[in-house]
Amino acid sequence: MQFIIEAIKQSPNHCITFADYMNLVLYHPQEGYYSSGQVKIGSQGDFFTAASLGSDFGELLAEQFIEMADILAEKEGFTLVEIGAGSGVLAADILTYLQKHYSDFYDKFNYVIIEESTGLIEQQKALLKDVDKVTWTSWEDINDNSIIGCIFSNELIDAFPVHQIVIQNQVLKEIYVTWADNQIKEIIQDLSTPRLLDYFKLIEIDFPNNTYPENYRTEINLKALDWLETVNNKLNKGYLLTIDYGYTAPKYYHPQRYQGTLKCYYKHRHHHDPYLNIGQQDITAHVDFTALEKQGKLLELETLGLTEQGLFLMTLGLGNRLSELSNGNYSLPEIFKRRDALHQLIDPTGLGGFKVLIQGKSLTEKQKSQTLKGLNRPF
């Protein structure tokens, strides 16, 4: 906790925005949950992702990437960029599947991982030590307009630091974090940046207004907008595929969602106190997909489709995989385990309800007219 106290003491007003606090507890080089390598993913960790349930998720994603490459058909080749690769399991599943089923493509394409956490990079390199297709790099080392292919992320944006705002007397205020009486405390002050008001103009939400209750509290993810601009600068032609949990803006900022979406995960239990287990728990907020679409449009990223993960995976072949369980190639325990994993991927109340946003850049009219298989049943 000392690194938080020092940051507060060194700040001009002896307080920091909640976004700065969240950034520190998640990404501080030595003490942050992600940066320190303390993050634990899977059944024995703090949370699990779709990739934790077996190879199906990565294999079905690989099918979508193959179709994208076929549509682009670029002589320069196809580059797949994964942002925030976690433990590296998803990359391993994608690469193993492509090597086995699309060997010609596998020999020609490039797989790039962009990861800020040195601890996670070590895990990824250990898992992928026998794979010669992967390179690790940073945004700074990638030339602008150099990537032809697909940039993708799975449960990345929900872990970006968010500003917390609150309505008081119909005025928008911001949550700050300070140190007083030997403990972390929240205080409410004026907005730290006019970008917080501009955000609602971007998503076309009248906020605040008299339909919102007093002390209505929610989040704004400005970093997601900056991240999208960075991604756009690096992408020359191709696709951006974003998978995460979240809402469109009217649902995100509905007057009845008066406590926001912020959650903390610690040993597979979730709660709402970001000041517990400092540096040892995950802190997340739902993603505003309208903001990604609107910001993307300003950057000339065209929305090709927004769907739910369950529908996305079904159109890519998950239903066929469920049917294959009855072909006699599996033992009864294997059938139950595999069926449970597949059902979790499409459960509309869980992972299946996640959103899948696909945006395109510099595509020809013919390329845009070819509906991607995963979007055949739009949400």
Summary of the structure (lengths in Angstrom):
residues: 379
radius of gyration: 21.3
end to end distance: 43.1
largest distance: 67.9
contacts: 1227
relative contact order: 0.14
helix: 41%
strand: 24%
